[in-house]
Amino acid sequence: MRDQELLTRLRNDRYAVVDDFLSLDFANKLLSSSQELIKSNAFSQHRFSFGGSLLEKPGVFEIDLSDLTSSKKPSELGAWNELVSDFAPGFVKRLAKDNTLALKSGTPAVKVQLNTGGGSFPWHYDNPGPPSERSLTCIVYLNPNWSPGDGGELVLWPFLSKQIVVTPIHARAVLFRSDTVLHRVLPSRVRRLCFTMWCPGSAVNRQTDVLLSKDVLQFRSYDEAQAFFFQSPLQRVISRGVYSEDYLESLLECVENESGHEKIPLQLKRSLVQQHENNVNQIMVRLRPLIQEFRERKTRSEIS
């Protein structure tokens, strides 16, 4: 896919799937380097914050390649040095020539992710708001033996549109706008590898992207409102209210243990449910008619 076509898709659809994003030779080199890193126990447990708590994602591990000067980095980085020093900044430089994303030149933040089986990610935005500068997310998969039923698919959910399920096959990339595409990762039943590049932009999290004022809400119709929120990062303000049940289900699934047989401790489950409901109630108090209308539209889009 040519750069201009990619930018057009990101502008119109908010996402793009690119097969053979890497040459097979380079993808295999990265896979080989990853296997060496696994052997050397270089991956760290992945954690995420929710409601003031720091939670583990069972079965999900990562390496942050954003700072290769750190003395803690393993010596087996191999092809990852080439990706961080050459490929990643070169990729950003190509896209930064166009003002569509207003990307900042330089090396994006890069993480390698290992799913040992059973782990998943809940619904979220990669750029949830300030102080994040993430404009574009690019996930690249390194799974030459993936088969249907292995799990670990990425699911994109553009606002009030149908879900897009992307299989994590070797050398495939998925690119999407970090602040306007809700997404999650389904539980993986086998080992799954990928790396993510987060490209910063100079036009993210402006006041018009984070402050949902009364002036903004002057829509002539719900159709106009839906079209606005599809394009606007302000969808993040109302998303948990519109997709309340989906958010909670994926959150509880995410923090189950790796095998999936042991359930979440009751105290933790109650805490997560309460925090989620508090967040939803805060949205509903202010925007109930709009949220209810969007919930009905979401249901219709799922059955149409």
The 8 nearest C-alpha neighbors of each residue, nearest first, counted from 0:
[[1, 5, 4, 2, 17, 3, 18, 20],
 [2, 0, 4, 3, 5, 6, 17, 7],
 [1, 3, 5, 4, 6, 0, 94, 93],
 [4, 2, 6, 5, 1, 7, 0, 97],
 [5, 3, 7, 1, 6, 2, 8, 0],
 [4, 6, 2, 8, 3, 7, 1, 9],
 [5, 7, 9, 3, 8, 4, 10, 2],
 [8, 6, 4, 10, 5, 9, 11, 3],
 [9, 7, 11, 5, 12, 10, 6, 15],
 [8, 10, 13, 14, 6, 7, 12, 11],
 [9, 11, 7, 8, 13, 12, 6, 99],
 [12, 10, 8, 9, 13, 7, 14, 230],
 [11, 13, 8, 14, 9, 10, 15, 157],
 [14, 12, 9, 176, 175, 10, 11, 8],
 [15, 13, 175, 9, 12, 174, 8, 176],
 [16, 14, 174, 173, 8, 9, 175, 17],
 [17, 15, 173, 172, 174, 18, 14, 171],
 [16, 18, 172, 20, 171, 173, 15, 19],
 [17, 19, 171, 20, 172, 170, 16, 21],
 [20, 18, 170, 21, 171, 22, 17, 23],
 [19, 21, 18, 171, 170, 17, 172, 22],
 [22, 20, 19, 170, 26, 23, 25, 171],
 [21, 23, 25, 24, 26, 19, 20, 170],
 [22, 24, 26, 25, 27, 21, 170, 19],
 [23, 25, 27, 22, 26, 28, 21, 29],
 [26, 24, 28, 22, 27, 23, 29, 21],
 [27, 25, 23, 29, 28, 24, 170, 21],
 [26, 28, 30, 24, 25, 29, 23, 31],
 [29, 27, 25, 31, 30, 26, 78, 32],
 [30, 28, 32, 26, 27, 31, 78, 33],
 [29, 31, 27, 33, 28, 32, 141, 26],
 [30, 32, 28, 34, 33, 29, 27, 35],
 [33, 31, 29, 35, 30, 34, 77, 28],
 [34, 32, 30, 36, 35, 31, 29, 37],
 [33, 35, 37, 31, 36, 32, 30, 38],
 [36, 34, 38, 32, 33, 37, 39, 31],
 [35, 37, 33, 39, 41, 34, 38, 40],
 [36, 38, 34, 40, 35, 39, 41, 33],
 [37, 39, 35, 36, 40, 34, 41, 33],
 [38, 40, 36, 37, 41, 35, 73, 75],
 [41, 39, 37, 38, 42, 36, 43, 35],
 [40, 42, 36, 39, 37, 43, 73, 62],
 [41, 43, 61, 62, 60, 40, 37, 44],
 [44, 42, 60, 61, 45, 62, 41, 40],
 [43, 45, 60, 59, 46, 61, 42, 55],
 [44, 46, 60, 59, 56, 61, 55, 43],
 [47, 45, 55, 54, 56, 53, 44, 48],
 [48, 46, 54, 53, 55, 49, 45, 56],
 [47, 49, 53, 52, 54, 51, 50, 46],
 [50, 48, 52, 51, 53, 47, 54, 271],
 [49, 51, 52, 274, 48, 271, 275, 53],
 [50, 52, 49, 48, 53, 274, 54, 47],
 [53, 51, 49, 48, 50, 54, 47, 271],
 [54, 52, 48, 47, 46, 49, 51, 55],
 [53, 55, 47, 46, 48, 52, 56, 49],
 [56, 54, 46, 57, 45, 47, 254, 53],
 [55, 57, 59, 254, 45, 46, 253, 58],
 [58, 56, 257, 256, 118, 59, 55, 254],
 [57, 59, 118, 115, 257, 114, 116, 117],
 [60, 58, 114, 57, 56, 45, 118, 113],
 [61, 59, 44, 45, 113, 43, 42, 112],
 [62, 60, 112, 42, 43, 111, 113, 45],
 [61, 63, 111, 42, 110, 64, 43, 112],
 [62, 64, 110, 65, 109, 61, 111, 66],
 [65, 63, 109, 66, 110, 67, 62, 108],
 [64, 66, 108, 109, 63, 67, 110, 107],
 [67, 65, 68, 64, 69, 63, 72, 108],
 [66, 68, 69, 64, 65, 72, 80, 70],
 [69, 67, 66, 70, 72, 71, 65, 64],
 [68, 70, 71, 67, 72, 66, 73, 65],
 [69, 71, 72, 68, 73, 67, 74, 66],
 [70, 72, 69, 73, 68, 67, 74, 41],
 [71, 73, 70, 69, 74, 67, 68, 76],
 [74, 72, 75, 76, 71, 41, 36, 70],
 [73, 75, 76, 72, 77, 36, 71, 70],
 [76, 74, 77, 73, 36, 35, 32, 39],
 [77, 75, 79, 74, 80, 32, 78, 73],
 [76, 78, 75, 79, 32, 80, 81, 74],
 [79, 77, 81, 80, 29, 28, 32, 76],
 [78, 80, 82, 81, 76, 77, 83, 29],
 [81, 79, 78, 83, 82, 84, 77, 76],
 [80, 82, 78, 84, 79, 85, 83, 86],
 [83, 81, 86, 79, 80, 85, 87, 84],
 [82, 84, 80, 87, 81, 85, 79, 86],
 [85, 83, 81, 82, 80, 86, 88, 87],
 [84, 86, 81, 82, 83, 87, 88, 89],
 [85, 87, 82, 89, 88, 90, 83, 84],
 [86, 88, 90, 89, 83, 82, 85, 106],
 [89, 87, 106, 91, 105, 90, 86, 85],
 [90, 88, 92, 86, 87, 91, 85, 93],
 [89, 91, 87, 93, 88, 92, 86, 94],
 [92, 90, 88, 94, 93, 89, 95, 104],
 [91, 93, 95, 89, 90, 94, 104, 88],
 [94, 92, 90, 91, 95, 96, 89, 2],
 [93, 95, 91, 96, 92, 97, 90, 2],
 [94, 96, 92, 102, 97, 93, 91, 101],
 [97, 95, 94, 93, 98, 92, 102, 101],
 [96, 98, 95, 99, 94, 100, 101, 6],
 [99, 97, 101, 100, 96, 95, 102, 94],
 [100, 98, 97, 101, 6, 10, 102, 95],
 [99, 101, 102, 98, 200, 134, 97, 95],
 [102, 100, 98, 200, 201, 99, 202, 95],
 [103, 101, 200, 95, 100, 199, 201, 104],
 [102, 104, 200, 199, 201, 105, 101, 95],
 [105, 103, 92, 91, 102, 95, 106, 88],
 [106, 104, 88, 107, 103, 91, 92, 89],
 [105, 107, 88, 87, 108, 83, 104, 84],
 [108, 106, 198, 197, 196, 109, 105, 87],
 [107, 109, 65, 197, 196, 106, 198, 110],
 [110, 108, 196, 64, 65, 195, 107, 63],
 [111, 109, 63, 195, 194, 62, 64, 112],
 [112, 110, 194, 62, 61, 193, 195, 63],
 [111, 113, 61, 193, 194, 60, 192, 110],
 [112, 114, 192, 60, 59, 191, 61, 115],
 [113, 115, 59, 191, 116, 190, 58, 118],
 [116, 114, 190, 58, 113, 189, 59, 191],
 [117, 115, 188, 189, 187, 190, 114, 118],
 [116, 118, 257, 187, 186, 188, 258, 58],
 [119, 117, 58, 186, 57, 59, 116, 257],
 [118, 120, 186, 253, 185, 184, 117, 121],
 [119, 121, 184, 183, 253, 122, 185, 118],
 [122, 120, 249, 250, 183, 253, 123, 246],
 [121, 123, 183, 182, 246, 181, 249, 120],
 [122, 124, 181, 182, 121, 183, 125, 127],
 [125, 123, 181, 126, 127, 178, 177, 180],
 [126, 124, 177, 127, 178, 123, 133, 136],
 [125, 127, 178, 177, 124, 128, 133, 131],
 [128, 126, 124, 125, 178, 235, 129, 131],
 [127, 129, 126, 131, 204, 130, 209, 178],
 [130, 128, 131, 204, 127, 132, 126, 209],
 [129, 131, 128, 132, 204, 126, 127, 133],
 [132, 130, 129, 133, 126, 128, 127, 204],
 [133, 131, 199, 200, 203, 134, 130, 201],
 [134, 132, 199, 131, 198, 126, 197, 135],
 [133, 135, 200, 199, 177, 198, 176, 132],
 [136, 134, 176, 177, 198, 197, 175, 133],
 [137, 135, 197, 175, 177, 174, 196, 176],
 [136, 138, 174, 196, 195, 173, 197, 139],
 [139, 137, 195, 173, 172, 194, 196, 174],
 [138, 140, 172, 194, 193, 171, 195, 170],
 [141, 139, 193, 169, 170, 167, 171, 168],
 [140, 142, 169, 192, 193, 170, 30, 143],
 [141, 143, 169, 168, 144, 145, 140, 192],
 [144, 142, 169, 145, 141, 168, 170, 27],
 [145, 143, 142, 146, 168, 169, 141, 149],
 [144, 146, 142, 143, 168, 149, 147, 167],
 [145, 147, 149, 148, 144, 150, 168, 166],
 [148, 146, 149, 145, 150, 166, 152, 151],
 [147, 149, 150, 146, 188, 145, 187, 151],
 [150, 148, 188, 147, 146, 189, 187, 145],
 [151, 149, 187, 148, 152, 188, 186, 185],
 [152, 150, 187, 185, 186, 184, 153, 149],
 [153, 151, 166, 185, 165, 150, 184, 167],
 [152, 154, 184, 165, 164, 183, 185, 151],
 [153, 155, 164, 183, 182, 163, 184, 165],
 [156, 154, 182, 163, 162, 181, 157, 164],
 [155, 157, 162, 181, 182, 158, 180, 163],
 [158, 156, 180, 160, 181, 159, 155, 229],
 [157, 159, 229, 160, 156, 228, 180, 181],
 [160, 158, 297, 157, 161, 296, 300, 229],
 [161, 159, 157, 158, 162, 156, 300, 297],
 [160, 162, 300, 156, 163, 301, 159, 157],
 [161, 163, 156, 155, 164, 154, 160, 157],
 [162, 164, 155, 154, 165, 156, 161, 153],
 [165, 163, 154, 153, 162, 152, 155, 166],
 [166, 164, 153, 152, 154, 163, 167, 173],
 [165, 167, 152, 168, 164, 153, 151, 150],
 [168, 166, 140, 152, 165, 142, 169, 151],
 [169, 167, 142, 166, 171, 140, 145, 143],
 [168, 170, 142, 141, 143, 140, 171, 167],
 [171, 169, 19, 21, 140, 20, 141, 26],
 [172, 170, 18, 169, 19, 140, 20, 139],
 [173, 171, 139, 17, 138, 20, 16, 18],
 [172, 174, 16, 138, 137, 15, 17, 139],
 [175, 173, 137, 15, 14, 136, 16, 172],
 [176, 174, 14, 136, 13, 135, 177, 15],
 [175, 177, 135, 13, 179, 178, 180, 134],
 [176, 178, 125, 135, 134, 126, 136, 179],
 [179, 177, 126, 232, 176, 124, 180, 125],
 [180, 178, 232, 176, 177, 181, 231, 230],
 [181, 179, 157, 176, 178, 182, 156, 177],
 [180, 182, 124, 156, 123, 155, 157, 122],
 [183, 181, 155, 122, 154, 123, 156, 180],
 [182, 184, 122, 121, 120, 154, 153, 123],
 [185, 183, 153, 120, 119, 152, 151, 154],
 [184, 186, 151, 119, 152, 187, 150, 153],
 [187, 185, 119, 118, 151, 117, 150, 188],
 [186, 188, 151, 150, 116, 117, 189, 118],
 [187, 189, 116, 149, 117, 150, 186, 190],
 [190, 188, 116, 187, 149, 191, 115, 150],
 [189, 191, 115, 116, 114, 192, 188, 113],
 [190, 192, 114, 113, 189, 142, 115, 193],
 [193, 191, 113, 141, 112, 140, 142, 114],
 [194, 192, 140, 141, 112, 139, 111, 138],
 [193, 195, 111, 139, 110, 112, 138, 140],
 [194, 196, 138, 110, 137, 109, 139, 197],
 [195, 197, 109, 137, 108, 107, 136, 198],
 [198, 196, 136, 108, 107, 135, 133, 137],
 [197, 199, 107, 135, 133, 134, 196, 136],
 [200, 198, 133, 132, 134, 103, 102, 197],
 [199, 201, 102, 134, 103, 101, 202, 132],
 [200, 202, 101, 203, 102, 103, 199, 132],
 [203, 201, 200, 101, 205, 204, 100, 134],
 [204, 202, 205, 201, 132, 200, 134, 208],
 [205, 203, 208, 129, 209, 128, 206, 202],
 [204, 206, 208, 207, 203, 209, 202, 210],
 [205, 207, 208, 209, 210, 204, 211, 203],
 [206, 208, 205, 209, 210, 204, 211, 233],
 [209, 207, 205, 204, 232, 206, 233, 210],
 [208, 210, 206, 233, 207, 204, 211, 205],
 [209, 211, 206, 207, 212, 208, 233, 236],
 [212, 210, 215, 209, 233, 213, 236, 216],
 [211, 213, 214, 215, 210, 216, 207, 209],
 [214, 212, 216, 215, 211, 217, 210, 218],
 [213, 215, 212, 216, 217, 211, 218, 210],
 [214, 216, 212, 213, 217, 211, 218, 207],
 [215, 217, 213, 214, 218, 212, 211, 224],
 [216, 218, 215, 214, 219, 213, 224, 220],
 [219, 217, 220, 216, 224, 223, 221, 215],
 [220, 218, 223, 217, 221, 224, 222, 216],
 [221, 219, 223, 222, 218, 224, 225, 217],
 [220, 222, 224, 223, 225, 218, 219, 292],
 [223, 221, 225, 220, 224, 226, 219, 227],
 [222, 224, 226, 220, 221, 225, 227, 218],
 [225, 223, 221, 227, 222, 226, 218, 228],
 [224, 226, 222, 228, 227, 223, 221, 229],
 [225, 227, 223, 229, 224, 228, 222, 230],
 [228, 226, 224, 225, 229, 230, 231, 223],
 [227, 229, 231, 234, 225, 230, 226, 224],
 [230, 228, 158, 226, 227, 231, 225, 157],
 [229, 231, 228, 227, 226, 232, 179, 13],
 [230, 232, 228, 233, 229, 227, 234, 179],
 [231, 233, 179, 234, 208, 178, 235, 230],
 [234, 232, 235, 231, 208, 236, 209, 228],
 [233, 235, 228, 232, 236, 237, 238, 231],
 [236, 234, 233, 238, 237, 232, 127, 179],
 [235, 237, 234, 233, 238, 211, 209, 239],
 [238, 236, 240, 234, 235, 239, 241, 282],
 [237, 239, 241, 235, 240, 234, 236, 242],
 [240, 238, 243, 242, 241, 237, 279, 246],
 [239, 241, 243, 279, 238, 237, 242, 282],
 [240, 242, 238, 294, 239, 290, 243, 293],
 [243, 241, 239, 245, 240, 244, 238, 246],
 [244, 242, 240, 239, 246, 245, 241, 247],
 [245, 243, 247, 246, 242, 248, 239, 249],
 [244, 246, 248, 242, 243, 247, 249, 122],
 [247, 245, 243, 249, 244, 122, 248, 242],
 [248, 246, 250, 244, 245, 249, 251, 243],
 [247, 249, 245, 251, 250, 246, 244, 252],
 [250, 248, 121, 252, 246, 247, 251, 253],
 [251, 249, 121, 247, 253, 252, 248, 246],
 [250, 252, 253, 248, 249, 254, 247, 255],
 [251, 253, 249, 250, 255, 254, 248, 119],
 [254, 252, 250, 119, 251, 120, 255, 249],
 [255, 253, 251, 56, 252, 256, 57, 55],
 [256, 254, 263, 252, 253, 259, 262, 257],
 [255, 257, 57, 259, 258, 261, 254, 262],
 [256, 258, 117, 57, 58, 259, 118, 255],
 [259, 257, 260, 256, 117, 261, 116, 255],
 [258, 260, 256, 257, 261, 255, 117, 262],
 [261, 259, 258, 262, 256, 255, 257, 263],
 [262, 260, 259, 256, 263, 255, 258, 264],
 [261, 263, 255, 260, 264, 259, 256, 265],
 [262, 264, 255, 268, 265, 261, 267, 254],
 [265, 263, 267, 266, 268, 262, 261, 269],
 [264, 266, 268, 267, 269, 263, 262, 270],
 [265, 267, 269, 268, 264, 270, 263, 271],
 [268, 266, 270, 264, 269, 265, 271, 263],
 [267, 269, 265, 271, 270, 266, 263, 272],
 [270, 268, 272, 266, 267, 271, 273, 265],
 [269, 271, 267, 273, 268, 272, 274, 266],
 [272, 270, 274, 268, 273, 269, 275, 267],
 [271, 273, 275, 269, 270, 274, 276, 268],
 [272, 274, 276, 270, 275, 271, 269, 277],
 [275, 273, 277, 271, 276, 272, 50, 270],
 [274, 276, 272, 278, 273, 277, 271, 279],
 [277, 275, 279, 273, 278, 274, 280, 272],
 [276, 278, 274, 280, 275, 279, 273, 281],
 [277, 279, 275, 281, 276, 280, 274, 282],
 [278, 280, 276, 240, 282, 281, 277, 283],
 [281, 279, 283, 277, 282, 278, 276, 284],
 [280, 282, 278, 279, 284, 283, 277, 285],
 [281, 283, 279, 280, 284, 285, 286, 240],
 [282, 284, 287, 280, 286, 285, 281, 279],
 [285, 283, 281, 282, 286, 280, 287, 279],
 [284, 286, 283, 282, 287, 281, 280, 288],
 [285, 287, 283, 289, 288, 284, 282, 290],
 [286, 288, 283, 290, 289, 291, 284, 285],
 [289, 287, 291, 290, 286, 292, 283, 293],
 [288, 290, 292, 291, 287, 286, 293, 221],
 [291, 289, 293, 287, 292, 288, 241, 294],
 [292, 290, 294, 288, 293, 289, 287, 295],
 [291, 293, 289, 295, 294, 290, 288, 296],
 [294, 292, 296, 290, 295, 291, 297, 289],
 [295, 293, 297, 291, 241, 296, 292, 290],
 [294, 296, 298, 292, 293, 297, 299, 291],
 [297, 295, 293, 299, 298, 294, 300, 292],
 [296, 298, 294, 300, 295, 159, 299, 293],
 [299, 297, 295, 301, 296, 300, 294, 302],
 [298, 300, 296, 302, 301, 297, 303, 295],
 [299, 301, 297, 303, 298, 302, 296, 161],
 [302, 300, 298, 299, 303, 297, 161, 160],
 [303, 301, 299, 300, 298, 297, 161, 296],
 [302, 300, 301, 299, 298, 161, 297, 296]]
